[in-house]
Amino acid sequence: MADGKWISGLTPEMSVADAAKAVLSARFEVVRQELPNVIERPYHDPEHVHQLRVGTRRASAALRIFKDCLPRKQLKLVKQHLRTIRQAAGDARDWDVFRMSLPAAKALSTPAGKPALDFLLGYAMGERTTAQARLADAAIIAGPKFSEASIELPTLARDPEDKEQLPNFGSLAAIQFGELLAAFDEEVKANPTEPEELHQLRILGKRARYSLEIFVSSFPPAFKDAVYPSVEKAQELLGEIQDAAVSRDRLTVLRDKVKLAVPDEWPRFQKGFDGLIASMRAKLPAGRKAFTAWRKEWTKLIAGVRLEIVAATVTA
């Protein structure tokens, strides 16, 4: 099944409306195909939930890009249904990731850590089951409405009113990706260090990456070969920092609850909990160090990219 990542047939010369139809159709199809899987086979393969989550994100990115080409009423409707599905899939995916990470944790691999491992696996499975119920409700209730509206919406795409400013798809690519990349680069220059700031940078990188997947045919090959992998790498590094920070805080809160709820059993769990929290805390400075190294490479790369975007804008 196609994942809607790279979309063939797009050219800089084509109309914005034709590009919108092609992109929206491809991105919406991924979501429609994965919706039944997360209901019928929720625990067989966690990749289905992952693909649904990513598919909704890519579809939302496409809606942001082509929002001026779409009727507001239908656009708002599709966005609402997508948001409902995306949030439910995100919750389920987060618990999948947490649950699957536990067996590999060194702090839980020793005999002393085994009681905490067993407890956390059971706890994560309980949370994942609850999240699955919410995801199934979202897929059953919002899914059919999204499917119907998402089939119609691409057919309603029209060229922007200001055709002088946006005469074709290439001009849209130069303007929109230029703005997204500039916003991402400005945040990189600010050299964020706190998890919250790094998470915001990750969001900006995600938007730039998803837009480049759409606009890649309008830029030189280096954008796909160098810029895209670099932004993707930043997202991976920032995602690891975010996951570690969230897991540290979540485990700390859970640890305090367990100590109060089962004080007699707590000594069996303590070493595993404390070791896992410590390992999450240690990932933060290591992640920042890796991000600093990436940032140096990015500074070298982006200098030439700015010139390419300016050239593409002038050409468009």
N, C-alpha and C positions, 0 to 999 in steps of 0.2 A: 504494500500500500504506500502511495506517495505521502510524504509528510508535509507537503506544502512549503518546504523550506526554500528551494530554488524553483522559480517558475519560468518555464521555457516560453519562447515566443514573444517576449517583451522587447521592444526596440525604442530608442530615444525618439524616433520620428513619429511613432504612433500617437493617436489622440489620447488624452487623459481619460476620457470616458471608456475607450476600448481597453486601456490598461486596467482601469478599475474593475471592469467586468471580469477580465481574466484573473486578476489577483484575488478578488473577493470570492469568486467561484471556487478557486483552488483552496483557499484557506478555510472557507466554510465547509467544504466537503470533508476535510480531515476531522473536524468536530463532529459532523453528522455520522461519520463512519465509526468513531470511537465511542459514541454515546451508548449504543447497545452493549458493547463489551464491558463497560464498567458496571453495568447492571447484571448481566448474565454470567460474567466470569471475573468477579471482583478480586479474588484471591489467587487465581491461577497464574497470573502474570502481572506484576506491578507496573510493567511497561505501558499497559493500556491507560492507567490513570495518569502516568507521566506524559504520554502522548496527548491525552485529552487536555491536560493543563497547558502544555506548550502550545497545542493547537488553538486554544482559546486566546492565549496571549498573542499569537501571531495574527489571529483574526482581528483582535482588538487593535493591534498596531495598524493593520490595513484600513480599518475604519477611521482611525485618526488621520491617516494619510489622505484618504479620499473623501473626507467628511463634506467638503465644499461641493462635491459632485453628486451628493445623495439627498433625497428628500428628508427633511428633518424628522417627520413623524415616524417613518419606517426605520430610519437610522437609530432613533432613540429606542425603539422597540427591540431591535436586534441587539443593541448595546446592553440593554437591561437583562435580556435572557442570557447573553454571553457572560455578564458579570456574575449572575447567579450560579451558572455552571462552573465558571472559573474559580470562584471562592470555595465552592464545595470540593472541587477536584484538588485545589491547593491544600486544603486541610487534610484530606486523605493521603495525598502525596507526602506531606511533611511527616506524618506518622509512619508511612512506609519507609521513608529514608531513616528515620530514627530507629525503628525496629530492626532494619537490616544492618545498621551500623553496630549494634550491640555485640554480636558474637565475635567481631574482630577487635573489640576494645581490649587492650592489654590489661587494664585494671580489672576486667571481669573474667580474664582467662585463667586465673589461678584458683586453687581450691578455696581460698579465702574470699575471692570475688564471685564465686559461683552462686551463692544465695542471692546476691544483688542482681546478677544476670537473670536468674529465674524470675525474680520479682519484677524486674523492669520489662522483660519479655511479655509477661502476663499483663502488666499495666499498659504497655504500648499496644498490645493486641486488643485490649478493651477499648482504648481510645480510638483505635483504627476501626473497630466495629461500629462505634458510635458515629464516626465520620462517614463510614460507608452508608449508614442509614440516611444521613443528610445528603450524600452524593446521589444515592438512588432516588430520593425524593426530588432533587433538583433535575436529574435526568428524566424522570417520569413526567414531572409537571412542566418544567421549562423547555425540555428537549423537543417535544413535538411543536411547540410554538416557535422555537428557534428555527427548527428545520423548515417549517413553512415560510417564515419571514425571510430566512436567509436564501432561499431559492428565488424569491421574488426580487430582493434588494439589488443584486447585480444588474438585473435587467432595467432598473430605473436609473442607472448611472448616466449622468450628462456631463458635458464639458463645462469647466468653470466659466462664470460669466465674463471674467476679465481674460479674454483669449490673447490679448496683447502681452500680458505678463506671463501667462501660462499657455503658450501656443501648442505645446506637445508634452509628452511624458518626460522627455529629457530635461525640459526646463523645470518641471515639478521636482525631479530627482535632484537637480543641482541646488535648488532653493531649500527644499525640505531636509535633505541629508546634510547639507552644509550647516543648517541651523542646529540640527541634532548633534552633529559631530563637534561643533563649536561649543555647545553647552557641556558636552562630556569633557572636552579638552580643558575648559575653564575650571571644572571641578578637579580635574587631575592636577592642574597647576596650583590649585589651592592646597594641595597636599594634605588631604584629610587623614586623621589618625583614629578618631573614635569610631566604634562600630556603627553608630547611627549615621554618621557622616559617610562612612564607607558604603553603607547600605544604599544611601541616596545616590552615590556615584554608580553603584551597581545598576540601579534602576535606569539612570541616564544611559549607561552602556547598553543595557538591554534594548532600550528604544532605538538607539543608533544601530545596533546589530540587526534587529528585526526589520528596520527600514532599508538597510543595505541589502538584505536578502531580496527585497522587492526592486531596488534601484540599481542593482549591480551591473546590469547590461548597459547602463548609461555612463559608466566610468571605465577607465583603463583596467586591465587585468590585475594590476597591483592592488586594487581595492579589495578584490576577492582573495588574492593570494597573500597579502600582507596585513592590510588594515583589519579585515574581518577576523582573522585568527588572533590578532593582537587584542582586539576588543573582547573576543570570546575568552581569551586567557585571563584578562582582567576580571571578567565576570566569574570565572572559576575560582580565582584567588579570593575575590571579595565574597563569593558565596560560602567558601570554607570559613572565612572569618565570621560571617553572619551566623552560619550554622553553629559554630563553636560558642558564640556569645549567647545565642538563644538557648542552646542545650545547657550551657552553664547555669543560666538563670532558671530555666525550667527544672533542672535537677536540684538546684538549691532549694527552691520552693517545695518540691516533692519530698526532698530529704527531711525538711522541717515538719511536714505533715506526717510522714511515716514515723518519725521519732515520737510524735504526740499520740498517734493512733495506735501503735503497737510497741510501746516502750520495752516490753519484755523480749521482743524479737529483734529490736533495733541493733543490738551488738552483732548479730549475724550478718546484717546488711551494711554495717557502717564502713568497713574497709572498701568494699566495692563501690559504694556511693562516693566516698571521699576521694578514692583514686580516680574515678571517672570525672568528677568535677575538676580535680586538679589537672587532668589531661586536657580537658576543654579549655581551662584557663591558660595552659601553656601554649595552646594553638594560636592564641591571639597575637603575642609578640612575633611568633614565627611567621604568621600570616602577614603581618605588617612589614616584616623584613622582605618577604617575597614580593609584596606589592611595591616596595621601594625599588627593588631591582627591575621589576616590570616598568615602573614609571620612567626610569632612565632610558630604557629602550624605546618607550613610546615617544619621548621628547625628540629623539632622533628621527623617528618615523614620520611624525606629524608635520614636520617642517615642509617636506616635499608634498604631502597630501594637500595642504592648504593651497598650494599653487595649482594643483590638479583641479580642485573644486572651483577655484576662480576661473580657470580656463574653461571648465565645463559650463559655468554660468554664462560666461561671455558667448560661448558657442551657441548655447540654448537661446 
